[in-house]
Amino acid sequence: MNFSGLDFVHGCSAIGAGLAMIAGIGPGVGQGIAAGYGASAVGKNPGARSDITSTMLLGQAVAETTGLYGLVVAIILMFVKPFG
């Protein structure tokens, strides 16, 4: 088998895209923990439900940006061919 430099770049781009998607693990774990603590806090103090929910959702939105950046990097690596 003969591989050209372009084939090597495309293969490395696919591997890099897969590695970039690993960035989705962190936000998933973090959001799960935040939702668990939010539900626990609402259970302890039901009167503060709206404050707890809004704070929790803001924190989850900030945490999700890491996963979205990983997705954007993966899409760029898969569909933007630098030498093609």
ABEGO torsion letter per residue (X at the ends): XBBBAAAAAAAAAAAAAAAAAAAAAAAAAAAAAAAAAAAAAAAABAAAAAAAAAAAAAAAAAAAAAAAAAAAAAAAAAABBAAX
